[in-house]
Structure formats: C-alpha cells, structure tokens
Amino acid sequence: MSAEEASGVPEGLLEVGRVGRAHGVRGDLFVDLTTDRSERAAVGSRLWVRGRWMTISASSRSNERWRVHFDGVDTREVAQALTGGLLYAPPIDDADALWVHQVIGAHVIEVNGIERGRCTAVIENPASDLLELDTGSLVPAVFVTAVDVGEHGTLVTIDPPDGLFDLGE
C-alpha cells in the first residue's frame, strides 16, 4: 500500500482484499479477498476503497475470487480506476474468532504461566495458521485458548502439547 493510500484509510479498518481487473463494460470488477470471511463480498457490504466507501450491489463467486458490482460504478472506465485498490472494512464482531490484528504484538503465555515471547506474525498454513514468536518458535493457532485485550496490551494464552518448544531450547 502506498503511503498516500494508507494515510487516507479511516482508523480501525482492516485490509480485507484487493480490487482486480474490470470485467465487461458495465462496471463489474473481480475482487480477491485476503480473508476467509465471504460475507465481505456479500450484497450490501460496505468497503473502503480508494478514499471512499463503496457498497456492493451485486456479487457472485468466480473460482477463487469474486465478481462484484459497486453502486455507482456503471462503466468499464470507472471500474478501471478502482483496479489495484486495497479494500478495507471494519472488524467483524465475532467473539469466537481469532483475529490476526489482535494477536500481532501480543504477549504469548502458556496456561501454566510460562512466558513464550511476543507474536510477530501469523503465517498461513493449510493445517492451522501459525503464530510466529520473537523467539523463533512457531505455535499452531489451534493451541490458542484465550485472547485477552486489556489496557496494557494483548495477552494470548496457549495450551501446547508437551515438547512443542523442546527443539528451540
């Protein structure tokens, strides 16, 4: 994302995808979501792109991406102006979900109180996403038992199997 684009994104929004190429002459666009939450491409969804809010008025799955139509984007030329733009949306309120934006930078501690470091990244992995710690350790997200957001930061509690950290020690 360019510095110009980043400075115009309202605070608290999450990057959820990117606008691909225009499709046809009536303003449809292909959209690649970077989230597994398909409701981001649903009719009625509001997304921030290129400095303004856009509402999806039509949407359909097209292989691994979505073909969408935004209200007010009715020509190929208008659609092409959005090509390459990043899509942003507010966080979804789902208490059972583990959100990447909450765990990056969080302190990671085992249920028995052993501190394991800070989460520096979340790595996509077919079996389970991995929390990468500043110690170099990788922790499968399935071992996360709680994420507590407090005034002093975020604390991620994990319940790993015996031996998970043996190789790094």
N, C-alpha and C positions, 0 to 999 in steps of 0.2 A: 504494500500500500504506500502511496506517495505521502509525503509529509503534508501536502496540501489537502489530500483526501482525509487523512487521519485527523487533522485539526478541525474539520467540519463535522465529524461524527458526534452526535449527542452522547454525553456521558452515560455510561451504564449499558450501552448496546453491545451485543456480541456479534462477531462476524459469523454468518451462517451460510455464506455461499458466494458465488461469483456469476455475473451475467456472461453468458456465452454469446454465440453469434445470433444474428437475426434469422428468423425463419419465415419465408414468404413475404408478401407485400403489405400485409395488414397489421404489422407491428408485433407479431409474436416473437418471442425470444426463447432460446434454450438457457436453462439455469442449471448450474452444477451446485448442489448443496454440499457443504462441508460438515453437515450434521446428520445424524440418523433420525431426526425428528421431521417426518414427512409433512407434518402439519404446517411447516414453514412455507410450503408451496401450495397450500390449500386456497381455494377461492375465499376471498375476504381477508387474507393475511396482509398485514401492512409491513413493508420492508423499507429501510432507508437505503437509498442508492443515489450516488452522485449528488449529494446535498439536498435531497428531498424525500419525503415519504411517498411511497407508491403502493397502491392496493391491487392485489391480484384479482382480476375479474374472470379469468378462465385458466384452467390448469389441467395438464394430462401428463402421465408418465411416458417417457420416451427412452427406453433402455435404462441406462444408469443415470439419466438426468431428467429434467422436467421441461416441458414446453409450456410457457406461461404467457398470459396477456395481461399487461398492466392497464388500469383505467387511464385514458388519455394518451396512450401510445398506440396510435392508429395508422402509422405509416412505417415503411421499412426504414426511412431516413431517421425518424425519431427513435426507433428501436436501435439502430446502429450507433446512435450517440450514447446509448447506455452500455454497449458492448465493453466487456472488461471491467465493469464497475463491481466493486465489492458490495455484498448485501449484508445488512445489519438488522438486528431485531432485538427487542427486549428479552431478557431471560424468561424462560417458561417456569411457572410456579409448580414444581413437582417435588415434593418432599422426599420421594423415594429414589430420585435420580442423583447420580454423582456427576457434578459439573466440573469440567476442566478449569474454568475460570476461578473456581473456589479452591481447588487443590494446588495450583501452581503457587509456589512460595510458602505453602503451609508446612508447619512442623509435623513430622510423622513420628508417632509413638505406638509401641505395642500395647496390647491390653494389660500386660503385666508391668507397664511403666518404663520399659527400656526405650530410650530415645534413639531414633534411627536416622535423623537428619531432616533436611528440607526437600520438598518436592520441587525439582527444577523443570520437569517436563512430563507430559503424558504421551506415551508412544503407542500408536495404534498397532494392535496385534490381533490376528484372527481369533485366537483362543480367548484372550482377555486383554484389555488395554493394560499397559504397564506404567506404573509410577516410577519415574527416574529420580533417584535421590542424589543430593550433592555429594554423597559418599561413593557414588558409582553403582550402588545397588539398584536392582530392578524389582519392583513389587507388583505382582498381578493385582489389578483393581478388585478382583473377586474377594481379596482378603481385607478390604476396607469394611470396617464395621460401623464407623461413625465419622461424620464431618461436622465439627462444631465451629461456627463462626462467632467470634467474640470481639470485644473492643480491643484486645491485644493481638489480634490476628486469628488465623485459622489453624485448628488442630485436627489432624487426620489420625484416627485410631485404626490400627490394623491387628488382625489375628492370624499371623503367618504360621505355616506348619514348621515343625522343628527342622532345623538345618537350612532354611532359606537363606540365612545370612552367613553360613559357615564358609562358603567359598571366598567371600570378600574379606574375611577376617584372618 
